[in-house]
Amino acid sequence: MAKRVGVLTSGGDDPGMNAAIRAVVRAGLRNGCEMYVIFEGYKGLVENNIYKVDRSAVSEIISRGGTVLKSARLPEFKDINVRKKAIANLRKNKIDALVCIGGDGTYMGAMRLTEMGINCIGVPGTIDNDIASTDYTIGFDTCLNTIVECTDKIRDTTESHQRCSIVEVMGRRCGDLALFAGIAEGVDMIITPDHPISDEDIIENLKEWKKAGKKHVMMIVSENIYANIAAFAAQITKETGYECRAEVLGRIQRGGSPSAQDRVLAARLGAHAIDLIMEGKGGLCVGLINNKVVHYDINEALQLPRDKHMNLLRLIDLLK
């Protein structure tokens, strides 16, 4: 009897989720599975927003940003009684396995459903790159390229007006977007949760640079470092002699057509998720380590330290 496999996207959207959905559905069908999609993530499971699909259902989505399955956050999914409703709907549709695309919150939901008898595989879809069990998450590369493109344009004005610009990027608790973008842009300072710089040191550096004749300054900072980044920019203007502007890129970073790298990553990880399901496995998440597709127990993955790219911190000072 053919396996019935569902796929959902949960949490924040990102470029490459659609490519992952396509890979899961196509790989599942090639393995003789009946494939189902769940709209609006775990919320859709609870509300039985579940539909059987064929190959054509995922045509022409590989280049689209966001997620065609939509996404929603459901904090109530932590309640076992809410999860029991999801399990009942999966049983009603005779679905015995699920591929869950998203971040660590999505992984936690997948683990809980596996404990309740539905084999789930997590696929890392998040711009933040904050899943420690993979070198790169689906969506990170596209988001990074968007940041670089925007910062290139900000730099033009910064240089023309001889200003100091602070570019705030996403990343939640992970500084990878700021770190990679800062290195790619050759900025003067990168400030992340893993590489903090005190306000006093920033001000002092800017004063020294101004005195030495440096005409303009570019900084990249992770979100949530400053409660009010505009106020800090005003402080810099007041104390250093540089006219400083804060540039918050915001949700523009989430959108857009996924990069080739994200599409290939989505294909590799989506196909591997189906391989694991065909082996009768659950409670696992897939990833890419040293360009090799791997999988981890979700419990183990969620406990791994998020320091995979700390070695790049040396480049900040080395390449000034």
Buried (B, 14 or more C-beta within 10 A) or exposed (E): EEBBBBBBBBBBBBBBBBBBBBBBBBBBBEBEBBBBBBBBBBBBBBBBBBBEBEEEBBEEBBEBBBBBBBBBBBEEBEEEEBBEBBBEBBEEBEBBBBBBBBBBBBBBBBBBBBEBEBBBBBBBBBBBBBBBBBBBBBBBBBBBBBBBEBBEEBBEEBEEEEBBBBBBBBBBEBBBBBBBBBBBBEBBBBBBBBBEBEEEEBBEBBBEBBEEEBEBBBBBBBBEBBEEBBEBBBBBBEBBBBBBBBBBBEEBBBBBBBBEBBBBBBBBBBBBBBBBBBEEBBBBBBBBEEEEBBBBBBEEBBEEEBEBBEEBBEEBEEEE
